[in-house]
Amino acid sequence: MRTAEDINRIIEMAWEDRTPFDAIEFQFGLSEKEVIELMRHHLKASSWKLWRARVQGRSTKHRAKRLNEVNRFKCSRQRTISKNKISKR
């Protein structure tokens, strides 16, 4: 069972253009399919449709489609996120 805080963070990460599903899986243990189900369950229908259209085919959401030189989960300019389990380098 996920806490409300975890669900909010997963939704936030799923909306971010440059956060791949791999990062969500690494941090929360949810596969892409499980993230899609979570989004479907927790978003309004109109928001779900917008998110799904935005994510489909977006190369930055899928590690296999990303450029090879991008080897990190988060933007190098992104500030530290509280309770983020991915350590800083």
C-alpha positions in Angstrom: 0.0 0.0 0.0 1.4 3.4 -1.0 1.1 6.5 1.2 -0.6 9.6 -0.2 2.8 11.2 -0.2 4.3 8.4 -2.4 1.3 8.6 -4.8 1.7 12.3 -5.1 5.4 12.0 -5.8 4.8 9.2 -8.4 2.2 11.4 -10.2 4.6 14.3 -10.1 7.4 12.3 -11.6 5.1 10.8 -14.2 4.1 14.3 -15.3 7.8 15.5 -15.6 8.9 15.2 -19.2 12.5 14.2 -18.5 11.8 11.7 -15.7 11.9 8.2 -17.3 9.7 5.4 -16.1 12.9 3.6 -15.1 13.5 6.3 -12.4 10.0 5.7 -11.0 10.6 1.9 -11.0 14.0 2.4 -9.3 12.6 4.6 -6.6 9.2 3.1 -6.0 9.3 -0.3 -7.6 6.5 0.3 -10.1 6.7 -0.8 -13.7 5.6 1.4 -16.5 2.3 -0.5 -16.7 1.7 -0.1 -13.0 2.4 3.7 -13.3 -0.1 3.9 -16.1 -2.7 2.1 -13.9 -1.9 4.4 -10.9 -2.3 7.5 -13.1 -5.6 6.2 -14.6 -7.0 5.5 -11.1 -5.9 8.8 -9.4 -6.4 11.4 -12.2 -9.6 12.9 -13.5 -10.5 11.5 -16.9 -9.5 14.7 -18.7 -6.2 14.8 -17.0 -5.6 11.2 -17.7 -6.2 11.7 -21.4 -3.9 14.7 -21.5 -1.1 12.8 -19.7 -1.5 9.7 -21.8 -1.3 11.7 -25.0 1.7 13.6 -23.7 3.6 10.4 -22.7 2.9 8.2 -25.6 5.9 8.2 -27.9 7.9 10.7 -25.8 11.5 9.5 -26.0 12.5 11.1 -22.7 10.1 8.8 -20.8 11.7 5.6 -22.0 15.4 5.0 -21.4 15.7 2.8 -24.5 14.6 5.8 -26.7 16.8 8.4 -25.0 20.0 9.7 -26.4 23.0 7.6 -25.3 24.8 10.6 -23.7 21.9 11.0 -21.2 22.8 8.6 -18.4 21.1 10.2 -15.4 17.5 10.1 -14.0 17.2 13.8 -13.2 18.3 17.0 -14.8 21.7 18.2 -13.7 20.1 21.6 -12.9 17.3 20.2 -10.8 17.4 21.1 -7.2 17.5 18.4 -4.5 14.0 16.9 -4.0 13.1 16.1 -0.4 12.7 12.4 0.4 14.3 11.5 -3.0 15.9 8.1 -2.6 18.3 8.7 -5.5 21.5 9.9 -4.0 23.3 13.0 -5.2 26.6 12.6 -6.9 
